[in-house]
Amino acid sequence: MAATDWNPLLRAEFDKPYWQPLQDFVRDERAHHTVYPPHADVFAAIHLTSHADTRVMILGQDPYHGPNQAHGLCFSVRRGVAVPPSLANIHRELRDDLGVEPPLHGNLEHWAAEGVLLLNTTLTVRAGQAASHQGKGWEAFTDQVIRVVSDKVDPVVFILWGASARRKKALIDASRHVIIESAHPSPLSAHNGFFGSKPFSRTNEALMSTGRQSIDWRLPE
């Protein structure tokens, strides 16, 4: 993991009993299977959004498991890759909430630059096999990322979509931070409370109410 301001906050994880077996598992998986995202992108979320700059945290679960999709940011795909259904629904809610017209791509790096930490709770996956790297140790690491964000003095908005993300509420100091939760944006559940939940305007209202700068949710072409 490259040196960032996360390093002193997360360094102790590398000495915990789960870390080396996790790294050995991922290395073996890469030796025998295709694994996403590429090795260089595994920690992209914390490389692109510093701890100091984090104002919002969106939690995903697994990286995308299709070719060329995952690049280390939850829900995001690189330019030139077809927009996945969950992200298309996020675009739709963004338009309905803030009037932001969806871009022709699915790259969310602009949000990362705005201070939105786009973290999956599992950071790798075997190609074509959803959830294949769950329960191997990544969750211990990403739980610690959630904790150190919750330790920030300035209020952070945590956006929790779906049951998996909502189970992380216990790691967040709700007396200091704002939690916005709803159904997941996947086609299976978006109509059960994601559409109409207005997470983007609610996030900006929460930030501005504490004197923090709002997020520019627009996604430039």
C-alpha angles and dihedrals in degrees: 000000000000119000112272134143086274091068100081089044095051104026093099089063090069090065096048120107095250097054104073095043088050092052091046090051093051091045091052091047091053090049093056106024142025109269128193137250104031113257093256091057101047093100097032093123093063093037093056098040117043122214090243092053097044109119099151132030123201114189124210128176117221129008114252109275099208126098117287094353109105118068102159102277119099115250091001129116130185121264112274093035118109113259108254118233096254091051091047087057090049088053090050093051090046089055094045093045103041105008091247109154111229115252122234090249139055101226113130098182089115089064090050089053089051092059100268109138105212102198130172114205089224113043102198138035137183113251112269094002115099116208091011093132098041117119094025097106107279091107091061089055097045091045086060090050088054091049095051090049088050088052091062113115095218115074116263126195113230114201111201116187117185136356097293093056093041091058087069093066090099089067093056126083098230091186090068105026137050120244119200114187137175143140118307118270092236116122089249095061111013092098090054096072110315096090108072095018091114096210095166099054091039090053092051092046090052093049095047092046088063094044096259125133117262123242120257097226094183114118110214119220 
